[in-house]
Amino acid sequence: MSEVSQLLVSPGPHLWKKLSVSKIMYLVVIALLFPTGAAIYFFGYNALSVIGVSVGVAVLTEYLCKKLMGRVFIMDGSAVVTGLLFALVLPPLIPLWMVALGAVFAIAIVKEAFGGLGHNIFNPALAARAFMSISFPLQMTSWVAPTGFASDAVTTATPLGESFIWTADRLSLYQAMF
């Protein structure tokens, strides 16, 4: 019975190494730099503005929520990660006020209303994506074709394949199967 009383249950992250939450979050931001760069490359400055608004509003919303609840605001990077993930699942031409609304929903409703970092039952960015898909289905399902690259290669059949097609035309269907 004494072993049970020594059990300590605490919110995540549960790590073996001595990594702080802020270090983990900024490692995630570093990992997200590649998809962020690809979004900017393929969709241009529209993606950059969506990312900027999403991250900025997410950090501001977390700051305001902490102040309203009387908690200390610690810039641990979790709002940056949420804002960045949310921006990366949005269409690049979505109106920026919708981006701001989704970021506020992600932080204020999904994250902070459930107790903050480690206590939320849903991923804030994906829950905000679901909220936006329900609220604005047309804008959330309208995508533009990616730009920034064009194929400069031409694909054709190989000479061996061409010779087979030429011979198969001259044979009967039965003989072409063998």
MITOR-507536 format. One record per residue (C-alpha): residue number from 1; residue in one letter; x, y, z. Coordinates in nm, 4 decimals, m for minus. Example, Ala and Ser with C-alpha at 12.3 -4.5 7.8 and 13.67 -1.06 7.14 Angstrom:
2
<rec 1,'A',<1.2300,m0.4500,0.7800>>
<rec 2,'S',<1.3670,m0.1060,0.7140>>
***
This chain:
178
<rec 1,'M',<0.0000,0.0000,0.0000>>
<rec 2,'S',<0.2895,0.2357,0.0628>>
<rec 3,'E',<0.3981,0.1993,m0.3011>>
<rec 4,'V',<0.0635,0.3332,m0.4214>>
<rec 5,'S',<0.0841,0.6404,m0.2010>>
<rec 6,'Q',<0.4206,0.7308,m0.3580>>
<rec 7,'L',<0.2717,0.7443,m0.7080>>
<rec 8,'L',<0.2861,1.0971,m0.8436>>
<rec 9,'V',<0.0629,1.1827,m1.1361>>
<rec 10,'S',<0.1528,1.4997,m1.3216>>
<rec 11,'P',<0.0776,1.6486,m1.6623>>
<rec 12,'G',<0.3087,1.5789,m1.9556>>
<rec 13,'P',<0.5592,1.5870,m2.0988>>
<rec 14,'H',<0.7099,1.2874,m1.9225>>
<rec 15,'L',<1.0731,1.2752,m2.0255>>
<rec 16,'W',<1.3742,1.0852,m1.9124>>
<rec 17,'K',<1.6255,1.3509,m2.0138>>
<rec 18,'K',<1.6553,1.6957,m1.8644>>
<rec 19,'L',<1.4801,1.8883,m2.1418>>
<rec 20,'S',<1.2636,2.1844,m2.0579>>
<rec 21,'V',<0.9256,2.2396,m2.2201>>
<rec 22,'S',<1.0526,2.5519,m2.3939>>
<rec 23,'K',<1.3498,2.3653,m2.5416>>
<rec 24,'I',<1.1200,2.0920,m2.6738>>
<rec 25,'M',<0.8860,2.3489,m2.8259>>
<rec 26,'Y',<1.1654,2.5336,m2.9998>>
<rec 27,'L',<1.3016,2.2038,m3.1337>>
<rec 28,'V',<0.9557,2.1456,m3.2806>>
<rec 29,'V',<0.9665,2.4945,m3.4338>>
<rec 30,'I',<1.3031,2.4104,m3.5901>>
<rec 31,'A',<1.1569,2.0874,m3.7278>>
<rec 32,'L',<0.8643,2.2838,m3.8737>>
<rec 33,'L',<1.0916,2.5270,m4.0582>>
<rec 34,'F',<1.1157,2.2919,m4.3569>>
<rec 35,'P',<0.7402,2.2582,m4.4158>>
<rec 36,'T',<0.7070,2.6308,m4.3487>>
<rec 37,'G',<0.9670,2.7052,m4.6132>>
<rec 38,'A',<0.7920,2.4720,m4.8560>>
<rec 39,'A',<0.4589,2.6459,m4.7925>>
<rec 40,'I',<0.6146,2.9842,m4.8643>>
<rec 41,'Y',<0.7902,2.8484,m5.1749>>
<rec 42,'F',<0.4797,2.6838,m5.3189>>
<rec 43,'F',<0.2149,2.9369,m5.2156>>
<rec 44,'G',<0.4123,3.2607,m5.1927>>
<rec 45,'Y',<0.3610,3.5499,m4.9589>>
<rec 46,'N',<0.0007,3.4532,m4.8901>>
<rec 47,'A',<0.1290,3.1592,m4.6869>>
<rec 48,'L',<0.3740,3.3871,m4.5084>>
<rec 49,'S',<0.0965,3.6248,m4.4036>>
<rec 50,'V',<m0.1207,3.3338,m4.2832>>
<rec 51,'I',<0.1717,3.2011,m4.0781>>
<rec 52,'G',<0.2511,3.5434,m3.9313>>
<rec 53,'V',<m0.1069,3.6177,m3.8305>>
<rec 54,'S',<m0.1607,3.2700,m3.6878>>
<rec 55,'V',<0.1543,3.2690,m3.4747>>
<rec 56,'G',<0.1125,3.6307,m3.3639>>
<rec 57,'V',<m0.2515,3.5939,m3.2629>>
<rec 58,'A',<m0.1804,3.2622,m3.0876>>
<rec 59,'V',<0.0945,3.4165,m2.8728>>
<rec 60,'L',<m0.1150,3.7272,m2.8000>>
<rec 61,'T',<m0.4176,3.5154,m2.7077>>
<rec 62,'E',<m0.2129,3.3016,m2.4710>>
<rec 63,'Y',<m0.0735,3.6161,m2.3085>>
<rec 64,'L',<m0.4218,3.7658,m2.2633>>
<rec 65,'C',<m0.5673,3.4382,m2.1303>>
<rec 66,'K',<m0.2888,3.4064,m1.8739>>
<rec 67,'K',<m0.3393,3.7660,m1.7605>>
<rec 68,'L',<m0.7190,3.7254,m1.7359>>
<rec 69,'M',<m0.6814,3.4064,m1.5307>>
<rec 70,'G',<m0.4193,3.5612,m1.3035>>
<rec 71,'R',<m0.1453,3.3221,m1.4115>>
<rec 72,'V',<0.2103,3.4062,m1.5014>>
<rec 73,'F',<0.2777,3.4203,m1.8756>>
<rec 74,'I',<0.5814,3.2135,m1.9652>>
<rec 75,'M',<0.6993,3.2250,m2.3253>>
<rec 76,'D',<0.7578,2.8500,m2.3513>>
<rec 77,'G',<0.6913,2.8340,m2.7249>>
<rec 78,'S',<0.3775,2.6215,m2.7076>>
<rec 79,'A',<0.1659,2.9007,m2.8561>>
<rec 80,'V',<0.4200,2.9442,m3.1348>>
<rec 81,'V',<0.4001,2.5720,m3.2150>>
<rec 82,'T',<0.0197,2.5800,m3.2078>>
<rec 83,'G',<0.0071,2.8877,m3.4311>>
<rec 84,'L',<0.2559,2.7406,m3.6756>>
<rec 85,'L',<0.0813,2.4034,m3.6942>>
<rec 86,'F',<m0.2541,2.5743,m3.7382>>
<rec 87,'A',<m0.1198,2.7929,m4.0189>>
<rec 88,'L',<0.0252,2.4935,m4.2008>>
<rec 89,'V',<m0.3140,2.3182,m4.2210>>
<rec 90,'L',<m0.4942,2.6222,m4.3629>>
<rec 91,'P',<m0.5485,2.7161,m4.7265>>
<rec 92,'P',<m0.3078,2.9908,m4.8354>>
<rec 93,'L',<m0.5787,3.2311,m4.9571>>
<rec 94,'I',<m0.7998,3.2187,m4.6475>>
<rec 95,'P',<m0.8968,3.5638,m4.5152>>
<rec 96,'L',<m0.6684,3.6714,m4.2328>>
<rec 97,'W',<m0.9566,3.7464,m3.9947>>
<rec 98,'M',<m1.0527,3.3779,m4.0187>>
<rec 99,'V',<m0.6947,3.2814,m3.9375>>
<rec 100,'A',<m0.7075,3.5060,m3.6302>>
<rec 101,'L',<m1.0425,3.3605,m3.5218>>
<rec 102,'G',<m0.9092,3.0059,m3.5518>>
<rec 103,'A',<m0.5937,3.0896,m3.3567>>
<rec 104,'V',<m0.8010,3.2460,m3.0774>>
<rec 105,'F',<m1.0207,2.9346,m3.0699>>
<rec 106,'A',<m0.7145,2.7065,m3.0569>>
<rec 107,'I',<m0.5540,2.8841,m2.7631>>
<rec 108,'A',<m0.8444,3.0267,m2.5615>>
<rec 109,'I',<m1.0996,2.7472,m2.5982>>
<rec 110,'V',<m0.9076,2.4283,m2.6696>>
<rec 111,'K',<m0.5858,2.4896,m2.4765>>
<rec 112,'E',<m0.6445,2.7335,m2.1910>>
<rec 113,'A',<m1.0048,2.6402,m2.1079>>
<rec 114,'F',<m0.8892,2.2859,m2.0339>>
<rec 115,'G',<m0.6082,2.3994,m1.8051>>
<rec 116,'G',<m0.3208,2.4929,m2.0309>>
<rec 117,'L',<m0.0184,2.3047,m2.1552>>
<rec 118,'G',<m0.0389,1.9317,m2.0933>>
<rec 119,'H',<m0.4026,1.9359,m1.9819>>
<rec 120,'N',<m0.5849,1.9796,m2.3113>>
<rec 121,'I',<m0.7647,1.6719,m2.4422>>
<rec 122,'F',<m0.7377,1.7690,m2.8090>>
<rec 123,'N',<m0.4577,1.9045,m3.0209>>
<rec 124,'P',<m0.5391,2.2775,m3.0290>>
<rec 125,'A',<m0.4306,2.3304,m3.3903>>
<rec 126,'L',<m0.6330,2.0389,m3.5239>>
<rec 127,'A',<m0.9362,2.1209,m3.3109>>
<rec 128,'A',<m0.9228,2.4747,m3.4505>>
<rec 129,'R',<m0.8999,2.3272,m3.8004>>
<rec 130,'A',<m1.2147,2.1232,m3.7305>>
<rec 131,'F',<m1.3877,2.4334,m3.5921>>
<rec 132,'M',<m1.2923,2.6315,m3.9011>>
<rec 133,'S',<m1.4064,2.3519,m4.1338>>
<rec 134,'I',<m1.7472,2.3475,m3.9667>>
<rec 135,'S',<m1.7781,2.7264,m3.9515>>
<rec 136,'F',<m1.6393,2.8148,m4.2950>>
<rec 137,'P',<m1.6614,2.5080,m4.5206>>
<rec 138,'L',<m1.6221,2.6951,m4.8494>>
<rec 139,'Q',<m1.3084,2.8833,m4.7482>>
<rec 140,'M',<m1.1549,2.5769,m4.5842>>
<rec 141,'T',<m1.1977,2.3563,m4.8899>>
<rec 142,'S',<m1.0854,2.6075,m5.1535>>
<rec 143,'W',<m0.7228,2.5628,m5.2473>>
<rec 144,'V',<m0.5096,2.7140,m5.5179>>
<rec 145,'A',<m0.2668,2.5191,m5.7313>>
<rec 146,'P',<0.0860,2.5438,m5.5951>>
<rec 147,'T',<0.3189,2.7678,m5.7922>>
<rec 148,'G',<0.6887,2.8245,m5.7799>>
<rec 149,'F',<0.7919,2.5239,m5.9794>>
<rec 150,'A',<0.7342,2.3829,m6.3234>>
<rec 151,'S',<0.8351,2.0542,m6.4726>>
<rec 152,'D',<1.1077,2.0862,m6.7310>>
<rec 153,'A',<1.1283,1.7139,m6.8001>>
<rec 154,'V',<0.9620,1.5137,m7.0726>>
<rec 155,'T',<0.8721,1.1510,m7.0254>>
<rec 156,'T',<0.8394,0.9116,m7.3145>>
<rec 157,'A',<0.8526,0.5412,m7.3644>>
<rec 158,'T',<1.1932,0.3784,m7.3799>>
<rec 159,'P',<1.3129,0.2388,m7.7126>>
<rec 160,'L',<1.2531,m0.1158,m7.5863>>
<rec 161,'G',<0.8972,m0.0255,m7.4906>>
<rec 162,'E',<0.8422,0.1390,m7.8285>>
<rec 163,'S',<0.9615,m0.1721,m8.0088>>
<rec 164,'F',<0.7229,m0.3901,m7.8087>>
<rec 165,'I',<0.4276,m0.1652,m7.8935>>
<rec 166,'W',<0.5254,m0.1707,m8.2625>>
<rec 167,'T',<0.5500,m0.5519,m8.2630>>
<rec 168,'A',<0.2333,m0.5989,m8.0612>>
<rec 169,'D',<0.0395,m0.4027,m8.3191>>
<rec 170,'R',<0.1451,m0.6488,m8.5883>>
<rec 171,'L',<0.0609,m0.9629,m8.3889>>
<rec 172,'S',<m0.2759,m1.1010,m8.3127>>
<rec 173,'L',<m0.4174,m1.0364,m7.9679>>
<rec 174,'Y',<m0.3604,m1.3984,m7.8691>>
<rec 175,'Q',<0.0065,m1.3915,m7.9652>>
<rec 176,'A',<0.0661,m1.0590,m7.7922>>
<rec 177,'M',<m0.0268,m1.2133,m7.4567>>
<rec 178,'F',<0.2796,m1.4395,m7.4677>>
***
